[in-house]
Amino acid sequence: MKRLILCLCGMLAISAAEAMEIRQFDDPAKEERYETLIKDLRCLVCQNQSLAESDAELAKDLRTEVYNIIQSGKSSEEAVRFLTERYGDFVLYRPPFKRITLLLWLGPFLLLAGGAVFLWKQARRRAAAVQQDEALSAEERRHLQQLKDRFQG
């Protein structure tokens, strides 16, 4: 039984070591740029995780790509440009404002404005209904009350 437990613990340690990626940098600034980039770029497989958070194979490949770009001396902007040219703006958590992303950026504001217009119209209809109800004559109010009593009772 002890051997089985030791074997399982060993396998767990090996799989944990495989999951860790150790990157060596010759400059702390490069390491900081790398860490910032992989946190700011989206995993294309997971979609709601950054490259830093994802365990997907593609995310591992993209982390390696970013590492190689940074190590080669290129800027962070060049790394982002390379990835967006290859995978599109979807790889960015904050896509640029351009015609193709217009709805993405303006959509929430349009929905908010549409909701405000709807609520304003509803309020106007209610006010008009109350005003119309007040414009009834005494005879019409009596008749309306009789109808209400008949259907409620």
Buried (B, 14 or more C-beta within 10 A) or exposed (E): EEEEEEEEEEEEEEEEEEEEEEBEBEEEEBBEBBBEBBEBBBBBEBEEBBBBBBEBEBBBEBBEBBBEBBBEEEEBEEBBEBBBEEBEBEBBEEBEEEEEBEEEEEEEEEEEEEEEEEEEEEEEEEEEEEEEEEEEEEEEEEEEEEEEEEEEE
